[in-house]
Amino acid sequence: MQSLHHPTIVPRRSTPHPHTHRTRHHFCSHFPSSLPHLRRPPPAPAAVVSPSSSWEKGPIEALLFDIDGTLCDSDPLHFYAFRQMLQQVGFNNGVPINEEFFIENISGRHNEDLCGILLPNWDLPKARKFLQDKETYFCRLAEEQLEAIEGLDKVCKWIEERGIKRAAVTNAPRPNAELILSMLKLTNFFEVVIIGNECERAKPFPDPYLKALQALQVSPQRAFVFEDSVSGVKAGVGAGMEVIGIGRRNPEELLKEAGASFVIRDFNDQNLWTQLLV
């Protein structure tokens, strides 16, 4: 697994509010004040879509995507924001959180859940305000440094050419989701954007994906999901869909244990293109 230590994170000089600032199996324990840029893998060979597939369920009618860590490599930014802000409020006696803690306790989780996980002794309004401030800090970082996962433009073009329905399904707050989709120029690409806290239950429960299927009017047997977190994989599987894991940050074995059919590094991965149905 690639460490979150590799991407460049150069926060603005202005420090976040002390009660302002979100994580995924073994990151480096310490982020420097300036982090080096993500090293891109060598270009993948041109995609070849094979008519054969391990899934014998008929043609694909819909593809559903998580946002953070799936459409874009945002985990280093979330990790950095959480690490800085939690340290400022004396979390873990001021010892900065590490990558393993981020993966196991924060990554892919809804902010309401994180109130109890990270700040169980705080009153709920104060904990919610802390997480809202963290999202604000993340958005400032994202505006300057967010990048799409490699091959995203290629898979989006493939989807559009075939008229396949698509939805974005995320536990992120709506302002974050809309900002990321705008930066990736995908605001008009998705027919539906489903937000976890606008459902009865967020991921890892299947409710957000079930809501997306209902909105797109497709059955789970004719759709599949791209997810990068254990929480998200469980939600997609719980909704009755095949899930392709994005193993850029979370360990492949954890995604497979959660139910991912297979795991890819990015959208250039040849294993993806040999599995897609024409």
Buried (B, 14 or more C-beta within 10 A) or exposed (E): BBEBBBBEBEBEEEEBBEBBBBBBBBBBBEBEEEBEEBEEEEEBEEBEBEEEBEEEBEEBBBBBBBBBBBBBBBBBBBBBBBBBBBBBBEBEEEEBBBBBBBBBBBBBBBBBBBBEEBBEEBEEEEBBBBBBBBBBBBBBBBEEBBBBBBBBBBBBEBBEEBEBBBBBBBBBBEEBBBBBBEBBEBEEBBEBBBBBBEBEEBBBBBBBBBBBBEBBEBBBEBBBBBBBBBBBBBBBBBBBBBBBBBBBBBBBEBBBEBBBBBBBBBBBBEEBBBBBBE
